[in-house]
């Protein structure tokens, strides 16, 4: 692949993806196989609503066994953790991985996929975007502090915060924002190091990226300061009917939604290899440089099949 196009894999850390009867420690050999096949990154997602391996715990294990692959969150929900504690954990992972961490963050989805998480965390739903931005600002301050400091935002207030262990990456790992609302696009351009959306239409990706770049220009930031990434669900199968059935089962198991409904809100690419490659190239042509592939499989065996098949597409992304 060209250096400017990367493809990573979302690890199936949810129990619904690795399948009943599978030892979740087998996720580590799966990750090593992805690294061996040439994937550029390994990402994990974050939730309390379904059984899964906790995101930062998984990244810690990956930091110990992988060697060069990038590690990321897609996306971390900072409100699930106390902000100072989370900063220390992320700095530790970046340090132990040798600077391979990328932290994509989000404020949670509206409705049943987001609000219950705030209730479980005893964090109010209003002002969630302000809380997210202030948490990230606190992290960046903590990662560079050499002595105790105070932090006062609209929502977060801390006195005498002791310095953290320094991340391996100077200034801390890059932080991406997930989301494609007008406000999220503007905030990405002004403050964040990358953008990780999942628009169903590549044309919307291009439009959104243009908006991010305009916001960056207003803030005095060059467009190359922001990594344009994409979160996309992928299932490769030469039989289109079988591909649709398999991804429909995945969508129902993971989201409780039929595939046709999921495709209205998220990027989903399924079908024969050539069609999948061509559709992914539409996104790279629209500006995406780092693709995070969520593989459609409801057992670890199915995930392995999709991993091997998706790896064959990597040279075709350009």
C-alpha positions in Angstrom: 0.0 0.0 0.0 1.0 3.6 -0.4 2.1 5.2 2.8 -0.9 7.6 3.0 -3.5 4.8 2.9 -3.7 2.6 6.0 -6.2 -0.2 7.0 -6.8 -1.5 10.4 -9.1 -3.9 12.1 -11.6 -3.5 14.9 -10.9 -6.4 17.3 -14.1 -8.5 18.1 -13.9 -7.7 21.8 -17.6 -8.1 22.3 -18.9 -11.5 23.3 -21.4 -11.3 20.4 -18.5 -11.2 18.0 -16.2 -13.9 19.4 -19.0 -16.4 20.0 -20.1 -18.6 22.9 -17.6 -21.2 24.0 -14.6 -19.2 22.8 -11.8 -18.2 25.2 -11.5 -14.4 24.8 -7.7 -14.8 25.3 -7.7 -16.1 21.7 -8.1 -12.4 20.7 -4.4 -12.0 21.2 -3.4 -14.6 18.6 -6.1 -13.0 16.3 -4.4 -9.6 16.8 -1.0 -11.1 16.1 -2.3 -12.6 12.9 -3.7 -9.2 11.8 -0.3 -7.7 12.4 1.4 -10.5 10.4 -1.0 -10.0 7.5 0.0 -6.3 7.2 -2.9 -4.5 8.8 -1.6 -1.1 10.1 -3.7 -0.8 13.2 -5.8 -2.7 15.8 -8.7 -0.8 17.3 -11.1 -1.6 20.1 -14.5 -0.1 21.0 -16.1 0.9 24.3 -19.4 0.2 25.9 -21.1 -1.0 29.1 -24.3 -2.2 27.5 -23.1 -5.6 26.3 -20.5 -8.1 27.6 -17.0 -7.2 26.2 -13.4 -7.0 27.2 -12.9 -3.5 28.5 -11.1 -1.3 26.0 -8.1 -0.1 27.9 -7.5 -3.5 29.4 -7.4 -5.0 25.8 -5.0 -2.3 24.6 -2.7 -3.0 27.6 -2.6 -6.7 26.6 -2.0 -5.7 22.9 0.8 -3.4 23.8 2.7 -6.3 25.4 2.4 -8.8 22.6 2.4 -6.7 19.4 5.5 -5.0 18.0 4.8 -2.4 15.3 1.0 -2.2 14.7 -0.7 0.9 15.8 -3.3 0.6 18.6 -6.4 2.6 18.8 -9.9 3.2 20.3 -12.9 3.4 18.1 -14.2 5.1 19.9 -13.4 5.6 23.6 -16.2 7.1 25.7 -14.3 9.2 28.3 -17.4 9.9 30.4 -17.3 6.2 31.5 -14.1 6.9 33.5 -12.8 9.6 35.9 -10.8 12.0 33.7 -7.6 12.1 35.6 -7.5 8.3 36.0 -8.2 7.8 32.3 -5.3 10.2 31.4 -2.9 8.1 33.5 -4.1 4.9 31.9 -3.8 6.2 28.3 -0.3 7.6 29.0 0.7 4.3 30.4 -0.5 2.4 27.3 1.2 4.8 25.0 4.4 4.5 27.0 4.3 0.7 27.2 3.5 0.4 23.4 6.4 2.7 22.4 4.1 5.5 21.2 1.7 3.4 19.1 -1.5 4.7 20.6 -4.3 6.7 18.9 -7.3 7.7 21.0 -10.5 8.3 19.1 -13.2 9.6 21.4 -16.9 10.2 21.3 -19.7 11.5 23.5 -22.1 8.6 22.9 -25.1 8.1 20.6 -28.5 9.6 21.2 -31.2 7.2 22.3 -30.8 3.7 23.6 -27.1 3.4 22.6 -26.0 6.4 24.5 -28.2 7.8 27.3 -28.2 4.5 29.4 -24.4 4.7 29.5 -24.6 8.1 31.1 -27.1 6.8 33.7 -24.8 3.9 34.5 -21.8 6.3 34.9 -23.9 8.8 36.9 -22.9 11.6 34.5 -25.6 14.0 33.2 -26.5 13.8 29.5 -26.7 17.6 28.9 -23.5 19.4 28.1 -21.9 16.1 27.1 -19.9 17.7 24.2 -18.5 20.3 26.6 -17.5 17.6 29.0 -15.8 15.6 26.2 -13.8 18.6 25.0 -12.8 19.6 28.5 -11.7 16.1 29.3 -9.5 16.0 26.3 -8.0 19.4 27.2 -7.3 18.1 30.7 -5.6 15.1 29.3 -3.3 17.2 27.1 -2.4 19.4 30.0 -1.7 16.5 32.2 0.5 14.7 29.7 2.8 17.7 29.5 2.8 19.0 33.1 6.0 18.9 35.1 4.5 20.1 38.3 1.0 20.2 39.9 -1.5 22.4 38.2 -5.1 23.6 38.4 -7.8 23.1 35.7 -11.0 25.0 35.5 -13.5 24.6 32.7 -17.3 25.0 32.6 -17.8 21.5 34.0 -14.5 20.1 35.2 -12.6 21.7 38.1 -9.5 20.3 39.7 -6.9 21.8 42.0 -3.3 20.6 42.5 -3.4 17.8 39.8 -0.1 15.9 40.1 1.8 15.2 36.9 1.2 12.0 35.1 3.8 9.5 33.8 4.9 11.0 30.5 3.5 9.3 27.4 6.0 8.0 24.9 4.6 10.4 22.3 5.6 14.0 23.0 2.5 15.9 24.1 0.5 12.7 24.3 -1.1 10.3 21.8 -3.1 11.8 18.9 -6.8 12.3 19.7 -9.4 11.8 17.0 -13.1 12.8 17.2 -15.9 10.5 16.1 -19.0 12.2 14.7 -20.3 14.0 11.7 -22.8 16.6 13.0 -22.0 20.2 12.0 -20.8 20.9 15.5 -18.6 17.8 15.5 -17.0 18.7 12.2 -16.2 22.2 13.4 -14.7 20.9 16.7 -12.6 18.4 14.8 -11.1 21.1 12.6 -10.4 23.4 15.6 -9.1 21.0 18.2 -8.6 17.4 17.2 -5.8 15.4 15.5 -8.1 13.2 13.4 -11.6 12.4 12.3 -13.3 9.0 12.6 -16.8 9.1 11.1 -18.9 6.3 9.5 -21.0 8.0 6.8 -23.0 5.5 4.6 -22.2 7.6 1.4 -18.7 8.4 0.3 -20.0 11.7 -1.0 -21.0 12.7 2.6 -17.5 11.8 3.7 -16.0 14.2 1.2 -18.4 17.0 2.2 -17.7 16.4 5.9 -13.9 16.4 5.4 -14.2 19.7 3.4 -16.0 21.2 6.4 -13.4 19.9 8.8 -10.6 21.5 6.7 -12.4 24.8 6.5 -12.8 24.9 10.3 -9.1 24.0 10.6 -8.1 26.9 8.3 -10.2 29.4 10.4 -8.3 28.1 13.5 -5.0 28.5 11.8 -4.3 24.8 11.4 -3.1 23.1 8.2 -5.3 20.3 6.8 -2.6 17.7 7.2 -2.7 18.2 11.0 -5.9 16.1 10.9 -5.9 12.4 10.0 -9.0 11.6 7.9 -10.1 8.1 9.0 -13.2 6.0 8.4 -15.0 3.4 10.5 -16.6 0.8 8.2 -18.2 -2.6 8.6 -17.0 -5.1 6.0 -17.9 -8.6 4.9 -16.4 -10.2 1.8 -18.3 -13.1 0.2 -18.5 -14.0 -3.5 -22.2 -14.8 -3.0 -24.0 -11.5 -2.6 -27.1 -13.2 -1.1 -25.0 -15.0 1.5 -23.1 -11.8 2.3 -26.3 -10.0 2.9 -27.7 -12.7 5.1 -24.5 -12.9 7.2 -24.2 -9.2 7.7 -27.9 -9.0 8.5 -27.3 -11.6 11.3 -24.4 -9.5 12.5 -26.4 -6.3 12.6 -29.2 -7.9 14.5 -26.9 -9.5 17.0 -24.8 -6.4 17.6 -27.4 -3.6 17.3 -30.8 -5.2 17.3 -31.3 -3.7 13.8 -31.8 -5.3 10.4 -29.0 -4.6 8.0 -31.1 -2.4 5.8 -31.6 0.0 8.8 -28.0 -0.1 9.8 -26.9 0.8 6.3 -28.9 4.1 6.6 -26.7 5.3 9.5 -23.3 3.6 9.1 -20.9 2.7 6.4 -21.4 -0.9 5.5 -19.5 -2.6 2.6 -20.4 -6.2 1.7 -20.2 -8.5 -1.3 -17.5 -10.0 -3.6 -13.9 -9.0 -3.2 -13.7 -6.7 -6.2 -16.9 -4.9 -5.2 -15.7 -4.4 -1.6 -12.4 -3.0 -2.8 -14.0 -0.7 -5.3 -16.4 0.7 -2.6 -13.6 1.2 -0.2 -11.7 3.1 -2.9 -14.6 5.4 -3.2 -14.0 6.4 0.4 -10.2 6.8 -0.1 -10.9 8.9 -3.2 -13.1 11.0 -1.0 -10.2 11.6 1.3 -10.1 8.8 3.9 -6.5 7.8 4.7 -7.0 5.4 7.6 -9.7 2.7 7.3 -10.8 0.9 10.4 -12.5 -2.3 9.3 -15.1 -3.9 11.5 -15.4 -7.5 10.2 -18.8 -9.1 10.0 -18.5 -12.3 11.9 -20.4 -13.8 14.9 -17.7 -16.3 15.9 -13.9 -16.0 16.1 -13.7 -18.6 13.3 -15.8 -16.4 11.1 -13.7 -13.4 12.1 -10.6 -15.2 11.0 -12.1 -16.0 7.6 -12.9 -12.3 7.1 -9.5 -11.2 8.4 -7.7 -13.4 5.8 -10.0 -12.3 3.0 -9.8 -8.6 3.9 -6.1 -8.8 3.9 -6.1 -9.7 0.2 -7.8 -6.4 -0.5 -5.2 -4.3 1.2 -3.0 -3.9 -2.0 -6.1 -2.8 -4.0 -7.0 0.2 -1.8 -5.0 2.5 -4.0 
